[in-house]
Amino acid sequence: MAGCDLCAGAQRMDRGDDPYAVARLETGFVRLHEVQYFRGYTVFAAKTCVAELHELERGERDLYLAEMSEVAHALSRAFRPRKLNYELLGNSVPHLHWHLVPRYDTDPHPRGPIWEDLSFLRNLWTGGSASTVTERDAMRTTLLQELERADVRIERAFV
Ligand SMILES: [Zn+2]
């Protein structure tokens, strides 16, 4: 959709022009978040540009949710967090996308949502906590390897 950041991002990934891209599945795109304050923070954006889950046709919705669960499971195997967080917000970018956030024992606020961690927010607003290219590519490779073991069909790997 014209003017949508995530639709533009999907086009960048398909052009091979996104160094954070991991894979395209049947219903969405797997991409590492630029801010790696929470190691492995990943976004799974739907292919279809709608704001709400109920706007997806039933079959696509079921598959999107199943794929999201598999991406989360792959993250769990890849990064061994204490807990995973799943958030579907879309207040600023109304194109369906899950924030899949590994949480660790080292979190300063392990029992609260990530949005209550002021250090995370500071990094989000200032572009901090970027991984090095080496770290980023190692995470992409590890996550892709786990997606290859998951119950998903990888249409295209970007790593
Ligand atoms: Zn969109």
Boltz pocket constraint, residues with backbone or C-beta under 6 A from the ligand:
constraints:
  - pocket:
      binder: B
      contacts: [[A, 1], [A, 4], [A, 5], [A, 6], [A, 7], [A, 8], [A, 48], [A, 49], [A, 50], [A, 94], [A, 95]]
      max_distance: 6.0
